[in-house]
Amino acid sequence: MPLLTIPGEEAGLQVMDSLITAVLGYAVVFFGLVLLMVVVTMIGKIFAAKAAKAADKAPAEEPVTEVKEETDAPTAPGSAGDVKLHNVEPKIAAMLMAIVADKMQKPINELRFISIKEVE
């Protein structure tokens, strides 16, 4: 027995009304999900375009500084040559090389540093 009955209305119409209400409810929910999917996709495309635009404005290549050996001072025995520095000051690079040599417990002249780059 239904909770709410209207006099003069047949039971079959109440079932049809319930089915129509359920179908309309599902339709509203799916429409909302599709609309949300469209909004999220559009926002993603906007952010991707902004990221591409920012990447185009970024400098193409970072300047590379090479440490030149002084001709007056002799190099240490076992020296491995020049080190390429990418946006790193020579003082900072020397400090990093000393720290690495200390942590590895090896003399610095036995290690070979090819390049040093700052990670942002």
VENCORZI-V825192 format. One record per helix or strand. SS is the DSSP state (~ for helix, > for strand). FROM is the first residue (numbers start at 1). LEN is the number of residues. If there is no record, write none. Layout:
# VENCORZI-V825192
ss:from:len
SS:FROM:LEN
SS:FROM:LEN
This chain:
# VENCORZI-V825192
ss:from:len
~:11:47
>:64:3
>:84:3
~:90:15
~:108:3
>:115:3
